[in-house]
Amino acid sequence: MKSHRWFTPWVLVLPALLWLAVFSIWPSLNTIRLSFTNTKPLGGGDFVGIRNFVDLFHDDQLANALLNSVIYMLVCLPLLTIGPLLIAILVQKKLPGITFFRTAFYTPVIASAVVVGLIWTWLLDDRGLINNMATSLGFLQGPMPFLTDRWLVLFSAISLTVWKGLGYYMIIYVSALGNVPKELHEAAAVDGAGVLRRFFNVTLPSLRNTIVLVAILVSVSALRVFSELYLLTGGKGGPGGKDMSVVMLIQQYARGFYGDLGYASALSIVLFAVTIVPMLVLARINQKANDS
């Protein structure tokens, strides 16, 4: 009987394997195939070799979208790597009313991206709450173009991403902080180490792998940003389309009856390659730190 049970583990993992094959592996392979064609959304298309990839070097929109995505990552990376750690240390303490703050920090995480985008659009509009209050109190002579200026739109979207992501990464840090041995803090305190010294010499080294994990998640999410910019710009990518991310550009090329799925697929491969870079760099830094 035992000889007939070798397939039992495979039966158990088969649904997951099928899901992975249908919704991950096959779409990835199909994207690579499409990148060498001029396929349209309604079907059809011919093999064009590397023409799509050659055209990428002459696409000013792609260069601008890559710049936006890199700026997005560089700003979000320190804010969403360090900020949630400090918040996690704070909410872990048993202080009066700390439950309220834990809930307040995590609430944006579970809120719908569409609802959050609409709320922020209302806040940042020329006739929105922030501009009305600032002009009424005399801080501004006129409304700030949060949703119409090229750079203000980008940094408004970054602010939205940071606000919505703080609670998510905070939970990861809270879980990791619970695994830091209390004996290490007690021993450091006995040796006369203060709060800051214990933080840098005990807490941070114990959380090194978690910090790298969070940094990778933040980097990948920032490079693949879509909903924040899409909602704040009404899907137009800001003034003159200057605030598009790479994902928005992919969506623009792929949508509609006359879209170009081949070129959009080539853009997707470029985005994948760009996303891999910070992951490899951060993993390498972490490996060197662990080896030393």
C-alpha positions as CSV (number, residue, x, y, z in Angstrom):
1,M,0.0,0.0,0.0
2,K,2.8,2.4,0.8
3,S,4.2,2.1,-2.7
4,H,1.0,3.6,-4.0
5,R,1.2,6.7,-1.8
6,W,4.2,8.4,-3.5
7,F,1.7,10.6,-5.5
8,T,-0.1,11.9,-2.4
9,P,2.2,15.0,-2.0
10,W,1.8,15.8,-5.7
11,V,-1.9,15.7,-5.4
12,L,-1.9,18.1,-2.5
13,V,0.3,20.7,-4.3
14,L,-1.3,20.2,-7.8
15,P,-3.8,23.0,-7.4
16,A,-1.0,25.5,-6.4
17,L,1.1,24.2,-9.3
18,L,-1.7,24.7,-11.8
19,W,-2.4,28.2,-10.5
20,L,1.3,29.1,-10.8
21,A,1.5,27.7,-14.3
22,V,-1.7,29.3,-15.6
23,F,-1.4,32.8,-13.9
24,S,2.4,33.2,-13.6
25,I,4.6,31.0,-15.7
26,W,2.5,31.0,-18.9
27,P,1.8,34.8,-18.9
28,S,5.5,35.4,-18.4
29,L,6.5,33.2,-21.3
30,N,3.8,34.6,-23.5
31,T,5.0,38.1,-22.7
32,I,8.5,37.2,-23.9
33,R,7.0,35.8,-27.1
34,L,4.8,38.8,-27.7
35,S,7.8,41.2,-27.3
36,F,9.1,39.9,-30.6
37,T,5.9,40.6,-32.5
38,N,3.6,43.5,-33.4
39,T,0.5,41.8,-32.0
40,K,-2.6,43.9,-31.5
41,P,-5.2,43.5,-28.8
42,L,-7.7,42.0,-31.2
43,G,-5.2,39.4,-32.3
44,G,-2.9,38.9,-35.3
45,G,0.6,40.1,-35.7
46,D,3.9,39.2,-37.2
47,F,7.3,38.4,-35.9
48,V,9.4,41.5,-36.0
49,G,12.6,40.3,-34.2
50,I,14.2,42.9,-31.9
51,R,12.5,45.9,-33.5
52,N,10.5,46.6,-30.4
53,F,13.6,46.7,-28.2
54,V,15.4,48.9,-30.7
55,D,12.4,51.3,-30.6
56,L,12.7,51.5,-26.8
57,F,16.0,53.5,-27.1
58,H,14.1,56.2,-29.1
59,D,11.1,56.4,-26.8
60,D,11.2,59.7,-24.9
61,Q,8.1,58.7,-22.9
62,L,10.0,55.6,-21.6
63,A,13.0,57.7,-20.5
64,N,10.7,60.0,-18.7
65,A,8.7,57.2,-17.1
66,L,11.9,55.5,-16.0
67,L,13.0,58.7,-14.4
68,N,9.8,59.0,-12.5
69,S,9.9,55.4,-11.3
70,V,13.5,55.8,-10.1
71,I,12.8,59.0,-8.3
72,Y,9.7,57.3,-6.8
73,M,11.9,54.5,-5.5
74,L,14.7,56.7,-4.2
75,V,12.3,58.8,-2.1
76,C,10.1,55.9,-0.9
77,L,13.1,53.6,0.0
78,P,14.4,55.5,3.0
79,L,11.0,56.7,4.2
80,L,9.3,53.3,4.0
81,T,12.3,51.4,5.3
82,I,13.2,53.5,8.3
83,G,9.8,55.2,9.1
84,P,7.9,51.9,9.8
85,L,10.7,50.6,11.9
86,L,10.5,53.6,14.2
87,I,6.7,53.4,14.4
88,A,7.0,49.7,15.1
89,I,9.3,50.3,18.1
90,L,6.8,53.0,19.3
91,V,3.6,50.9,19.0
92,Q,5.3,47.9,20.6
93,K,5.6,49.7,23.9
94,K,2.7,49.4,26.4
95,L,1.7,53.0,26.5
96,P,-1.8,54.5,27.3
97,G,-3.9,54.7,24.1
98,I,-1.3,52.8,22.0
99,T,-4.0,50.5,20.6
100,F,-5.6,53.6,18.9
101,F,-2.4,54.5,17.2
102,R,-1.8,50.9,16.1
103,T,-5.2,51.0,14.4
104,A,-4.7,54.4,13.0
105,F,-1.4,53.5,11.3
106,Y,-2.8,50.3,9.9
107,T,-6.2,51.6,8.7
108,P,-4.8,53.0,5.4
109,V,-3.5,49.6,4.5
110,I,-6.9,47.9,4.4
111,A,-8.6,50.9,2.7
112,S,-9.4,50.6,-1.0
113,A,-6.8,52.2,-3.3
114,V,-9.6,53.8,-5.3
115,V,-11.2,55.3,-2.1
116,V,-7.9,56.5,-0.9
117,G,-7.1,58.1,-4.3
118,L,-10.5,59.9,-4.4
119,I,-9.9,61.2,-0.8
120,W,-6.5,62.5,-1.7
121,T,-7.7,64.0,-4.9
122,W,-10.4,65.9,-2.9
123,L,-7.7,67.0,-0.4
124,L,-5.2,68.2,-3.0
125,D,-7.5,69.7,-5.6
126,D,-7.2,73.4,-6.4
127,R,-10.5,73.9,-4.5
128,G,-9.8,71.1,-2.1
129,L,-9.5,71.1,1.7
130,I,-5.7,71.8,1.9
131,N,-5.7,74.7,-0.5
132,N,-8.9,76.2,1.0
133,M,-7.5,76.1,4.5
134,A,-4.1,77.4,3.5
135,T,-5.5,80.4,1.5
136,S,-8.1,81.1,4.2
137,L,-5.4,81.3,6.9
138,G,-3.2,83.4,4.7
139,F,-0.4,80.9,4.2
140,L,-0.9,80.9,0.4
141,Q,-1.9,83.7,-2.0
142,G,-3.4,81.2,-4.4
143,P,-4.0,77.4,-4.6
144,M,-1.0,75.1,-4.9
145,P,-1.1,73.1,-8.2
146,F,-0.7,69.7,-6.4
147,L,-2.5,67.9,-9.2
148,T,-1.4,70.0,-12.2
149,D,2.3,70.7,-11.7
150,R,4.7,68.1,-13.1
151,W,6.8,67.7,-9.9
152,L,4.1,68.4,-7.3
153,V,1.9,65.6,-8.8
154,L,4.8,63.1,-8.5
155,F,5.6,64.0,-4.9
156,S,1.9,64.1,-4.0
157,A,1.7,60.5,-5.3
158,I,4.8,59.6,-3.3
159,S,3.2,61.1,-0.2
160,L,0.2,58.9,-0.8
161,T,2.3,55.8,-1.2
162,V,4.2,56.5,2.0
163,W,1.1,57.2,4.0
164,K,-0.6,54.0,2.8
165,G,2.5,51.9,3.2
166,L,3.6,52.8,6.7
167,G,1.2,50.5,8.4
168,Y,1.9,47.5,6.2
169,Y,5.7,47.6,6.8
170,M,5.1,48.4,10.4
171,I,3.4,45.0,10.9
172,I,6.4,43.3,9.4
173,Y,8.8,45.1,11.8
174,V,6.5,44.4,14.8
175,S,6.6,40.7,14.0
176,A,10.4,40.8,13.7
177,L,10.9,42.8,16.9
178,G,9.1,40.1,18.8
179,N,11.8,37.7,17.8
180,V,14.7,39.8,19.1
181,P,15.9,38.0,22.3
182,K,15.2,40.2,25.4
183,E,18.3,38.8,27.0
184,L,20.4,40.8,24.6
185,H,18.8,44.0,25.6
186,E,19.0,43.1,29.3
187,A,22.7,42.2,29.0
188,A,23.4,45.5,27.1
189,A,21.5,47.5,29.8
190,V,23.5,45.8,32.5
191,D,26.7,46.9,30.7
192,G,25.5,50.4,30.8
193,A,24.2,50.8,27.3
194,G,21.5,53.5,26.8
195,V,18.4,53.4,24.7
196,L,20.2,54.6,21.5
197,R,23.2,52.4,22.0
198,R,20.9,49.3,22.4
199,F,19.0,50.3,19.3
200,F,22.1,50.5,17.1
201,N,24.1,47.6,18.7
202,V,21.2,45.2,19.5
203,T,18.0,46.0,17.6
204,L,19.4,46.9,14.2
205,P,21.8,44.0,13.8
206,S,19.0,41.6,14.9
207,L,16.7,43.1,12.2
208,R,19.2,43.2,9.4
209,N,17.5,40.5,7.3
210,T,14.1,42.1,7.9
211,I,15.3,45.5,6.9
212,V,16.7,44.2,3.7
213,L,13.4,42.4,3.0
214,V,11.4,45.5,3.5
215,A,13.8,47.5,1.4
216,I,13.4,45.0,-1.5
217,L,9.6,45.1,-1.2
218,V,9.6,48.9,-1.1
219,S,11.9,49.1,-4.1
220,V,9.8,46.7,-6.2
221,S,6.5,48.4,-5.3
222,A,7.9,51.9,-6.1
223,L,9.2,50.9,-9.5
224,R,5.9,49.2,-10.3
225,V,3.7,52.1,-9.0
226,F,0.5,52.6,-10.9
227,S,-2.7,53.2,-8.9
228,E,-1.5,56.3,-7.0
229,L,-0.4,58.2,-10.1
230,Y,-3.3,56.9,-12.2
231,L,-5.9,58.1,-9.7
232,L,-4.3,61.5,-8.9
233,T,-3.9,62.3,-12.5
234,G,-7.2,60.9,-13.7
235,G,-5.4,58.3,-15.8
236,K,-3.7,61.1,-17.9
237,G,-0.3,60.9,-16.3
238,G,-0.2,64.5,-15.2
239,P,0.4,67.6,-17.4
240,G,1.5,66.4,-20.8
241,G,1.8,62.8,-19.6
242,K,5.1,63.8,-17.8
243,D,4.1,61.9,-14.6
244,M,3.6,58.5,-16.0
245,S,5.2,55.5,-14.5
246,V,6.5,52.6,-16.5
247,V,3.4,50.6,-15.6
248,M,1.1,53.4,-16.8
249,L,3.1,53.6,-20.0
250,I,2.6,49.8,-20.5
251,Q,-1.1,50.2,-19.9
252,Q,-1.3,53.1,-22.4
253,Y,0.4,51.2,-25.2
254,A,-1.6,48.0,-24.6
255,R,-5.1,49.4,-24.2
256,G,-7.7,50.1,-26.9
257,F,-8.4,48.5,-30.3
258,Y,-5.2,49.9,-31.8
259,G,-2.9,49.1,-28.9
260,D,0.5,47.4,-29.5
261,L,0.8,44.4,-27.3
262,G,4.2,43.6,-28.7
263,Y,5.7,46.9,-27.7
264,A,3.9,46.8,-24.3
265,S,5.4,43.4,-23.7
266,A,8.9,44.7,-24.5
267,L,8.3,47.5,-22.0
268,S,7.3,44.9,-19.4
269,I,10.5,43.0,-19.9
270,V,12.4,46.3,-19.4
271,L,10.5,46.9,-16.2
272,F,11.3,43.4,-15.0
273,A,15.0,44.0,-15.7
274,V,15.0,47.3,-13.9
275,T,13.2,45.8,-10.9
276,I,15.7,43.1,-10.6
277,V,18.6,45.6,-10.1
278,P,17.7,46.9,-6.6
279,M,16.9,43.4,-5.5
280,L,20.3,42.1,-6.4
281,V,22.1,45.1,-5.0
282,L,20.3,44.9,-1.6
283,A,20.8,41.1,-1.4
284,R,24.5,41.5,-2.2
285,I,24.9,44.2,0.5
286,N,23.1,41.9,3.0
287,Q,25.3,39.0,2.1
288,K,28.5,41.0,2.6
289,A,27.2,42.3,6.0
290,N,26.4,38.7,7.1
291,D,29.8,37.4,5.9
292,S,31.6,40.1,7.8
